[in-house]
Amino acid sequence: MVFTLTRSPRTQSSNRTATNLLPMDRELVVFCPGCKTLETLWFNNGWLMQTRKFNQQDERVFHDCGTPEPCHLYRSC
């Protein structure tokens, strides 16, 4: 199953964009299609929690390997 991130209607003052993940605190497995990295990330209130190698732009999550493709998100077991 692949999750798609969507924008939340509220505005945020930071450079991150709010997303609507249900439930709001969620652990997701992230797969980078460029370098094949597989990692577990946390989302809190629809936001990607801070990490050194991943960032969130609009409703997409990107890995810092340089690929222009967004990562695929999967529910963790």
N, C-alpha and C positions, 0 to 999 in steps of 0.2 A: 504494500500500500504506500502511495506517495502522498505526502502532505503538501498543500500549496498554502503559502502565507498570503494573507490579505490585510489591507490597511484597516486600522481602527479609526473611527470617526473623530476621536479626540486628537488635538495637536500636542506636539512635544517640543520642548525648547532645545533639545540636543540634535546632533546630526543623524541620529538613528530614527527610523520610522517605526511607528507602532504597528504591531501585527495582531491578528485575531486568531490565536490558537486555543482550542478548547481541550482540556481545561487550561487555564491561564499559566499555571506552573507545569512545565512539561520537559521531559528528557527526550531528545530526538537523536537518532543516529544520522550523521551527515556523510554523504559520499561525494567526493570531488571527481567529476568526470574527466578532468585533465590529468591529474597525477595518481588517481585511484586511491587517495587517502580515505580512510574510514575512521570516523571519530564520533564520540558522544558529546553533544552540546546541550546546555540548559537554556530554556527560555522562561523568563519570568514576566508575568503580565503582558505576554505577547512580544517581549523584547529578547533578542539574543543577549545572553549575559556576556560580559566582557571576556575576550579571549585574544591571545596574541596572533593566532594564525587564521582566524575567520572574522569576517565582518558582514554586516547586514546593510544592504542598500535597497531602499524601497521595500518590496516584499520578498526580495531574494537574498540568499546567503552565499557569499563568495569565499573561496580559499585563497591564500596569498601566494599560490604557486605560479600565478601569472595567466591562468586560463581565463578567457572572457566568459566562459559558461558558468551559470550558477550551479551550486551544489544541489544534490537530490536529498530530500529529507525523508526519513523513515521512522516510524514509531519504534521505540526500543521495547524489548521484552522484559 
